[in-house]
């Protein structure tokens, strides 16, 4: 009995000492690692960042892109459209083509579950497959238009910031970089494009080439006009501040004119809801009682 108790106590002490040595060794390694590298670097190296929902969807959709045949010219056009929509990662192309394969399958499954296929027959599957194949293109086109609208509306504010920075004593390139840094919260799309332009110039491209690439990359006509204005100002040595201020004012005038044009179009657009919804209701309210009276009088006369 005493031997068993002694063996138990000895094993307990050995386990406690081993645990203490291990914890002290870990704490020593932790202190040494903190002294050698910053805590942020240690966390980045030690812990893998959690996978987002978009990354999970991309990981699921990406393998299906191998089913769809595609040429290099088509891939370049799709890549340009994705860049205009704000997706610069190379995996986005595979996700896009994977979505073009999965969307028809999902639409066919949807019409099967809803029972539409039993009413329309095999033609419903053809329609679902064609619609599902075109849905990613429609979605990408809407994303491009939305982003171009944001860039077009944010360009006058960006030019004002550039003018203010230049009047404070900064050069054009540094003023554009500073404007991009200040617009990261209010206009992240514009800030991103300005940062990409700055990186291209740091890579060795000329100023006119970077502005031309910015106009082609975004597809916004006002940015293309800005690239032409800056190229001419740099070529002929005119005042860049005056050119930017004039272009900013012209953009605001154009925005006001577009708003007035859209307001004038509302009268024409209201015709269709008036004819389809309001006029039939008015006819029922105004002519309904008289029609009831006429029908009753005709029945009495016939009887």
Secondary structure, DSSP 8 states (H G I E B T S, - for coil): -HHHHHHHHHHHHHHHHHHHHHHHHHHHHHHHHHHHS-HHHHHHHHS-----HHHHHHHHHGGGGGGS---HHHHHHHHHHHHHHT---THHHHHHHHHHHHHHHHHHHHHHHHTHHHHHTHHHHHHHHHHHHHHHHHHHHHHHHHHHHHHHHHHHHHHHHHHHHHHTT--HHHHHHHHHHHTTTT-HHHHHHHHHHHHHHHTT--HHHHHHHHHHHH--HHHHHHHHHHHHHHHHT--HHHHHHHHHHHHHHHHHHHHHHHHHHHHHHHHHHIIIIIHHHHHHHHHHHHHHHHHHHHHHHH-
